């Protein structure tokens, strides 16, 4: 499985993608299934950019942090719902590795611009025991 934006799906908040040539090749070869937690949750494209407040993805899952748009709208419920749907998908597919886009409040995993980011979906997938690889 891979963040859909990494295989060319224009599903990022601004309607763009962040293609990873190696992952695109794996996708075209039938080796990865793309997914976008924000789209699974019903958030459209384009959408207002979001950020985590009060902590990272694990804290959002624990109810001690939130995800809000840059204009202040609370999108925590949608982000948790999308993460849950992605985790259900991973549970059914049982991928060897899940490739996630760095920096995202949903898929973020690892270092991004000098700061560690763990998104809501990444946190839930990690808690479920999945192997995650960050892709810039």
Rosetta blueprint (number, residue, H / E / L):
1 X L
2 X E
3 X E
4 X H
5 X H
6 X H
7 X H
8 X L
9 X L
10 X L
11 X L
12 X L
13 X L
14 X L
15 X L
16 X L
17 X L
18 X L
19 X L
20 X L
21 X H
22 X H
23 X H
24 X H
25 X H
26 X H
27 X H
28 X H
29 X L
30 X L
31 X L
32 X L
33 X L
34 X E
35 X E
36 X L
37 X H
38 X H
39 X H
40 X H
41 X L
42 X L
43 X L
44 X L
45 X L
46 X L
47 X L
48 X L
49 X L
50 X E
51 X E
52 X E
53 X E
54 X L
55 X L
56 X L
57 X H
58 X H
59 X H
60 X H
61 X H
62 X L
63 X L
64 X L
65 X L
66 X E
67 X E
68 X E
69 X E
70 X L
71 X L
72 X L
73 X L
74 X E
75 X L
76 X H
77 X H
78 X H
79 X H
80 X H
81 X H
82 X H
83 X H
84 X H
85 X H
86 X H
87 X H
88 X H
89 X H
90 X H
91 X H
92 X H
93 X H
94 X L
95 X L
96 X L
97 X L
98 X E
99 X E
100 X E
101 X E
102 X L
103 X L
104 X L
105 X L
106 X L
107 X L
108 X L
109 X E
110 X E
111 X E
112 X E
113 X L
114 X L
115 X E
116 X E
117 X E
118 X E
119 X L
120 X H
121 X H
122 X H
123 X H
124 X H
125 X H
126 X H
127 X H
128 X L
129 X L
130 X L
131 X L
132 X E
133 X E
134 X E
135 X E
136 X L
